[in-house]
Amino acid sequence: MNIDFSLLLVIFTLVCGVVWFIGSVIAKRPESLPVEYARSFFPLLLLVLVLRSFIFEPFRIPSGSMKPTLLVGDFILVNKFAYGVRLPVLHKKILNTGKPERGDVAVFRFPNNPSLDYIKRIVGVPGDLVQYRDRKLYVNGVLAAQQIVGNYDDPDEGTAPTVEIIEDISGVEHKILNNRGSNPRNFEVQVDEGMYFALGDNRDNSNDSRYWGTVPEDHLVGKAFLVWMHFNWENGGVRWGRIGESIN
């Protein structure tokens, strides 16, 4: 069951505001217990609603599709202002403040089920020709340069049969993982207007645009920029070294 926290927050804020207004202005009973509670909670709920809807929103990473950039148990902050200001619940853009660029780590509503939030790296913007051949990425015919780091020591699963690589997409350097024993799934896609092509950094273990297509512009949520906490009960709890890491 997926809970729409934005909808719940809007409802609770609205209810508190209405109770406070009716009790104080219309019924003239500002000292009543329900009105007191509403008056106390309304400013806090309104502040959280504004911050979460228009500025920053926290997310938790539930899978390893973005390793090594993001680990299972990372709690991240997403800049909601980066890709346009949108109304909560309705997701309608009311102010254009920017667009995704190649290399951005973006959160978006999953096209096949908009109630789910996905996080991937944007590798293709509208008009781009994106190609993947022999585990190498090409954008408009230009190779995203790769530098092999070595075997990846997975902090969750021990030493995995993967290779860690530094990749450069349009000047944005980041680390990816490749499993040399898996199917590379070569492809070629022309990105349509208003759409974005997204890949997981864990290239051979990611459910991304290779499988379900491009991300519509109106499904964008924001740009991930910071790990503010890491907690994974199955692997030692808090990892203090992850706290405060920027997301590149």
C-alpha positions in Angstrom: 0.0 0.0 0.0 1.5 3.4 -1.1 0.6 6.3 1.2 0.3 9.7 -0.5 1.9 11.8 2.3 1.5 15.0 0.2 -2.3 14.5 0.1 -2.4 13.6 3.8 -0.4 16.7 4.7 -2.7 18.9 2.6 -5.8 17.4 4.2 -4.5 17.8 7.8 -3.3 21.4 7.2 -6.7 22.3 5.7 -8.7 20.7 8.5 -6.6 22.5 11.2 -7.0 25.8 9.4 -10.8 25.4 9.0 -11.3 24.3 12.6 -9.2 27.2 13.8 -11.1 29.7 11.7 -14.6 28.4 12.5 -13.9 28.1 16.2 -12.2 31.5 16.6 -14.1 33.7 14.1 -17.5 32.1 13.6 -18.3 30.2 16.8 -16.3 32.6 19.0 -14.9 29.8 21.1 -11.1 30.2 20.7 -10.5 28.5 24.1 -12.1 25.2 23.2 -9.8 22.2 23.1 -10.2 21.4 19.4 -9.6 25.0 18.4 -6.5 25.2 20.7 -5.1 22.1 19.1 -5.8 23.4 15.6 -4.2 26.8 16.3 -1.1 25.0 17.6 -0.7 22.5 14.8 -1.7 24.7 11.8 1.4 26.9 11.5 3.7 23.8 11.9 1.8 21.8 9.3 1.7 24.8 6.9 5.5 25.3 7.3 6.2 21.6 6.6 3.8 21.6 3.6 5.5 24.6 2.1 9.0 23.2 2.7 8.2 19.7 1.4 6.2 20.8 -1.6 8.3 23.7 -2.9 11.8 23.5 -1.5 13.2 20.3 -0.1 11.8 16.8 0.3 13.4 13.8 2.1 13.5 10.3 0.5 14.9 7.0 1.6 16.8 4.7 -0.9 15.2 1.2 -0.8 17.3 -0.6 -3.4 20.8 -0.9 -4.8 20.0 0.4 -8.3 22.1 3.5 -7.8 25.2 2.0 -6.3 27.9 3.1 -5.7 26.5 6.6 -5.7 23.6 5.8 -3.3 23.4 2.9 -0.9 20.4 1.0 0.5 19.4 2.9 3.7 20.6 6.4 2.5 18.2 9.2 3.5 18.6 12.0 0.9 17.4 15.5 0.3 15.9 16.5 -3.0 15.8 20.1 -4.3 12.1 20.5 -5.4 12.9 24.0 -6.8 15.4 22.7 -9.4 13.0 21.5 -12.0 10.1 23.9 -11.5 7.7 24.7 -8.7 4.7 22.4 -8.7 1.5 22.3 -6.7 1.3 19.4 -4.2 -1.0 16.5 -5.1 -1.9 18.0 -8.5 1.8 18.1 -9.7 0.9 21.1 -11.9 3.9 23.4 -12.6 3.3 27.0 -11.6 6.8 28.3 -12.0 9.6 27.3 -14.4 12.9 27.4 -12.5 15.1 25.0 -14.5 15.4 21.7 -16.3 17.3 18.5 -15.8 20.8 18.3 -17.3 22.8 15.3 -18.3 24.4 13.7 -15.2 21.7 14.9 -12.7 20.5 12.4 -10.2 16.8 13.0 -10.3 13.7 11.8 -8.4 10.6 11.3 -10.5 7.2 9.6 -10.4 7.5 6.2 -12.0 5.7 6.5 -15.5 4.1 3.0 -15.1 2.9 3.8 -11.6 3.0 7.5 -10.6 2.3 6.6 -7.0 5.9 5.3 -6.8 9.0 7.6 -6.7 12.1 6.4 -8.6 15.6 7.8 -8.5 18.0 7.5 -11.5 20.6 9.5 -13.3 19.5 11.5 -16.3 21.7 10.6 -19.3 19.5 11.9 -22.1 17.6 15.1 -22.5 15.1 16.1 -25.2 16.6 15.7 -28.7 19.5 13.4 -27.6 20.4 10.2 -29.3 21.4 7.8 -26.5 23.3 4.6 -27.4 24.7 1.8 -25.2 27.1 -0.6 -26.8 29.5 -3.0 -25.1 28.7 -1.4 -21.7 29.7 2.0 -22.9 27.3 5.0 -23.1 27.2 7.4 -26.1 25.2 10.6 -26.2 24.8 12.2 -29.6 27.7 10.0 -30.8 30.1 11.2 -28.1 31.5 8.5 -25.8 31.0 9.0 -22.0 34.6 8.4 -21.1 35.3 5.6 -18.6 38.1 5.0 -16.2 38.2 1.7 -14.4 38.7 1.9 -10.6 38.8 -1.8 -9.8 36.6 -4.5 -8.3 33.8 -3.1 -6.2 33.7 -4.1 -2.6 29.9 -4.0 -1.9 29.3 -2.7 1.7 26.0 -4.6 1.8 26.8 -7.9 0.1 30.6 -8.3 0.4 32.8 -8.5 -2.6 30.5 -8.6 -5.7 31.5 -9.7 -9.2 31.3 -6.1 -10.4 33.7 -3.5 -11.6 33.7 0.1 -10.4 34.2 2.7 -13.1 34.4 6.5 -13.2 32.1 7.8 -16.0 32.0 11.3 -17.5 28.7 12.5 -19.0 29.0 15.9 -20.4 31.6 16.9 -17.8 29.8 15.3 -14.9 32.0 12.6 -13.3 30.4 9.9 -11.2 30.9 6.3 -10.4 29.0 3.4 -12.0 29.1 -0.4 -11.6 29.3 -3.0 -14.4 28.9 -6.7 -14.1 31.0 -8.2 -16.8 29.2 -11.5 -16.7 25.7 -10.1 -17.4 23.9 -9.2 -20.6 24.9 -5.6 -21.6 21.5 -4.9 -23.2 22.7 -2.7 -26.1 20.2 -0.1 -27.2 19.7 3.1 -29.2 17.0 5.7 -28.3 16.1 9.1 -29.7 14.7 11.1 -26.8 11.5 12.9 -27.7 10.6 16.5 -26.7 9.4 16.7 -23.1 11.0 13.4 -22.2 14.2 12.3 -20.4 16.2 9.1 -20.5 17.3 7.8 -17.1 19.8 5.0 -16.1 20.7 3.5 -12.7 24.4 3.8 -11.8 24.3 0.1 -11.0 24.0 -0.5 -14.7 23.4 -4.3 -14.7 21.0 -4.2 -11.7 18.6 -1.4 -12.4 15.0 -1.1 -13.6 15.3 2.1 -15.7 14.5 3.6 -19.1 15.9 0.7 -20.9 12.9 -1.4 -19.7 10.0 1.0 -19.5 10.9 4.0 -21.6 11.5 7.7 -21.0 10.4 10.0 -18.1 7.8 12.7 -19.0 8.7 16.2 -17.9 5.6 16.4 -15.7 6.7 13.4 -13.7 9.9 15.1 -12.4 10.0 15.7 -8.6 13.5 17.2 -8.1 17.2 16.9 -8.0 18.9 14.8 -5.3 21.8 16.7 -3.8 22.6 15.4 -0.2 22.8 12.3 2.0 21.6 13.6 5.4 21.4 10.2 7.1 22.2 6.5 6.6 20.5 3.8 8.5 20.3 0.1 7.4 19.3 -2.2 10.3 20.5 -5.3 8.4 24.0 -3.9 8.0 25.1 -2.3 11.2 22.6 0.6 11.6 23.9 4.1 11.2 26.9 4.7 8.9 28.3 8.0 10.1 30.6 8.4 7.2 27.7 8.7 4.8 26.1 11.6 6.6 26.6 15.0 4.8 27.9 13.5 1.5 26.9 15.4 -1.6 25.3 13.5 -4.5 27.2 13.8 -7.7 
